Amino acid sequence: MDQQGVTEAQSPTEETMLAKPGLRERKKRLRLQRIISVSRQLFISKGFQNTTIQDIAEEAGIGLGTLYLYAKGKEDLLVLVFRETLLQMTEAAFDDTNPETAVTDQLMCFFQVHIDYHKEDRVLSRTVLKELSFPVNPQRRHDIEIIFNAAYDKLAQLLKRGIKQGKVSPNLYIGTAVTSIFGLFYHLLQGFLCDFFSEVEFQKNLRHALDMLLSDSFAQNNS
């Protein structure tokens, strides 16, 4: 048999070997999506506290051992369930901002999308924020970093756009400003979800703090 014949004879086998991992990976992803979908439905219908890991496994049609390959517990599943939703919401919130308005107004618009989402189910949102605040294993920490970094990235884009338009001081430290702004929002969101103050008070406090932060950057620039 010539070299070409050898190559042609081996090709189907090589393609099959390459296809098998792809097939396994697709099945794995489909199973994960099934687990996430079931978890979301149960968390909403039964409540997070009343949902057990056994409930999720049974509804997803898999064994507990298989489920634990994807998540160590329902807390990890909660983060997984909301990761994609929060990422999509961050994209939508940024797209909703009007670059022609004041930067504070853009930031308020960005955060209002998050406020509207979380207030729909305060109990579940409080649980989500708790798990986001205290990662206890590498996988959950990785998922949380993805969520937070997405928000940081959009806030940085918004501030850089403001600098380019002359609405924000060019001397503003973007990294510090982004983490400060998000940290402020996150702290106020927790208070709002725990009913320490109303949504109107939440918005008022957030706007006041954002105005101070951005005006301070201009004051330092002109001093």
C-alpha positions in Angstrom: 0.0 0.0 0.0 1.4 3.4 -0.9 1.8 6.3 1.5 -1.4 8.0 0.3 -3.3 4.8 0.9 -2.0 4.6 4.5 -2.9 8.2 5.1 -6.5 7.7 3.7 -6.9 4.5 5.7 -5.9 6.2 9.0 -8.0 9.3 8.5 -11.4 7.9 9.6 -9.8 6.5 12.8 -8.1 9.8 13.6 -11.3 11.7 12.9 -13.2 9.3 15.2 -10.7 9.7 17.9 -10.9 13.5 17.6 -14.7 13.4 17.6 -15.1 11.4 20.8 -13.8 14.1 23.2 -16.0 16.6 21.4 -19.1 14.4 21.8 -18.3 13.9 25.5 -17.8 17.6 26.0 -21.1 18.4 24.3 -22.9 15.9 26.5 -21.3 17.3 29.5 -22.4 20.8 28.6 -25.9 19.7 27.9 -26.1 17.9 31.3 -24.8 21.1 33.0 -27.4 23.2 31.3 -30.0 20.7 32.4 -28.8 20.9 36.0 -28.8 24.7 35.9 -32.3 24.9 34.4 -33.7 22.5 36.9 -32.0 24.3 39.8 -33.3 27.7 38.7 -36.9 26.3 38.5 -36.7 24.7 41.9 -35.1 27.7 43.6 -37.9 29.9 42.3 -40.8 27.5 42.9 -39.7 25.9 46.2 -37.3 28.5 47.5 -33.6 28.1 47.9 -33.8 26.9 51.6 -36.5 24.3 50.8 -34.7 22.9 47.8 -32.3 20.0 48.5 -29.5 18.7 46.4 -31.4 15.4 46.1 -34.4 17.3 44.7 -32.2 18.8 42.0 -30.6 15.4 41.1 -33.9 13.7 40.8 -35.5 16.4 38.7 -32.5 16.5 36.4 -32.6 12.7 36.1 -29.1 12.1 37.3 -27.4 10.5 40.4 -26.0 12.5 43.2 -22.5 11.3 42.3 -22.9 12.8 38.9 -24.3 16.1 40.2 -21.3 16.5 42.6 -19.0 16.4 39.5 -20.5 19.8 38.6 -21.1 21.4 42.0 -20.2 20.6 45.5 -23.5 21.8 46.9 -26.6 23.9 46.1 -24.7 27.1 47.0 -22.4 26.5 44.1 -25.4 25.8 41.9 -27.0 29.0 43.0 -24.0 30.9 41.7 -24.0 28.9 38.5 -27.7 29.6 38.0 -27.3 33.3 38.3 -23.9 33.7 36.7 -25.1 33.8 33.1 -28.1 35.9 34.1 -25.9 38.5 35.8 -23.5 38.6 32.9 -26.3 39.2 30.4 -27.8 41.8 32.7 -24.5 43.7 33.0 -24.2 43.8 29.2 -27.8 45.0 28.9 -27.3 47.6 31.6 -24.3 49.1 29.8 -26.1 49.1 26.5 -29.0 51.1 28.2 -26.7 54.0 29.2 -26.9 57.1 27.1 -23.4 58.5 26.5 -24.8 62.0 25.9 -26.0 62.3 29.5 -23.9 63.1 32.6 -21.7 60.3 33.8 -23.5 60.1 37.1 -26.8 59.6 35.2 -25.2 56.9 33.2 -24.0 55.1 36.3 -27.4 55.4 37.9 -29.0 53.9 34.8 -26.5 51.1 34.8 -27.2 50.2 38.4 -31.0 50.7 38.1 -31.1 47.6 35.8 -29.5 45.6 38.6 -31.8 47.1 41.3 -34.9 46.2 39.3 -33.7 42.7 38.8 -32.8 42.0 42.4 -35.9 43.5 43.9 -38.1 41.0 42.1 -37.2 38.3 44.6 -35.4 39.8 47.6 -35.1 36.6 49.5 -33.3 34.8 46.7 -31.2 37.8 45.9 -30.1 38.1 49.5 -29.0 34.5 49.3 -27.2 35.1 46.0 -25.3 38.1 47.4 -24.3 36.1 50.4 -22.8 33.4 48.3 -21.1 36.0 46.1 -19.6 37.7 49.1 -18.1 34.6 50.7 -16.6 32.1 48.2 -15.5 28.9 50.0 -14.0 26.9 47.1 -12.0 27.6 43.9 -14.8 27.0 41.5 -17.2 29.4 43.2 -14.4 32.0 43.5 -13.8 31.6 39.8 -17.4 32.1 38.9 -17.6 35.2 41.2 -14.5 36.7 39.6 -16.2 36.3 36.2 -19.3 38.1 37.4 -17.5 41.0 39.2 -14.9 41.4 36.4 -17.7 41.8 33.9 -19.2 44.6 35.9 -15.7 46.2 36.5 -15.0 46.1 32.7 -18.3 47.9 31.8 -17.8 50.5 34.5 -14.3 51.1 33.3 -15.5 51.6 29.7 -18.2 54.0 31.0 -15.6 56.1 32.9 -13.1 56.1 30.0 -15.8 57.3 27.7 -16.6 60.1 30.1 -12.9 61.1 30.3 -12.7 61.1 26.5 -15.8 63.4 26.4 -14.4 65.7 29.0 -17.0 64.8 31.6 -14.6 63.1 33.9 -11.2 64.2 35.1 -8.4 62.6 33.1 -6.5 62.1 36.3 -9.1 59.8 37.7 -7.6 56.4 38.7 -9.9 54.1 36.7 -9.2 50.9 38.7 -9.7 52.5 42.1 -12.7 54.4 40.9 -14.4 51.3 39.5 -13.9 49.2 42.6 -15.0 52.1 44.8 -18.2 52.7 42.7 -19.1 49.0 42.6 -18.3 48.4 46.2 -20.5 51.4 47.2 -23.4 50.1 45.0 -22.9 46.5 46.4 -23.0 47.8 50.0 -26.1 49.9 49.4 -27.8 47.0 47.5 -27.3 44.7 50.5 -28.9 47.3 52.8 -31.8 47.8 50.4 -32.5 44.1 50.1 -32.5 43.8 53.9 -35.0 46.6 54.1 -32.8 49.0 55.9 -34.0 51.7 53.6 -36.3 52.2 50.7 -35.5 52.2 47.0 -35.8 56.0 46.8 -33.3 56.3 49.7 -31.1 53.8 48.0 -31.1 55.9 44.8 -30.6 59.1 46.6 -27.6 57.8 48.6 -26.1 56.2 45.6 -26.4 59.3 43.4 -25.0 61.6 46.2 -22.0 59.3 46.7 -21.3 59.1 43.0 -21.5 62.9 42.6 -19.0 63.3 45.4 -16.6 60.8 44.0 -16.6 62.2 40.5 -16.6 65.9 41.6 -13.7 65.2 43.9 -11.7 63.9 40.9 -12.3 67.2 39.1 -11.4 69.2 42.2 -8.1 67.4 42.6 -7.5 67.9 38.9 -8.0 71.7 39.2 -6.1 72.2 42.5 
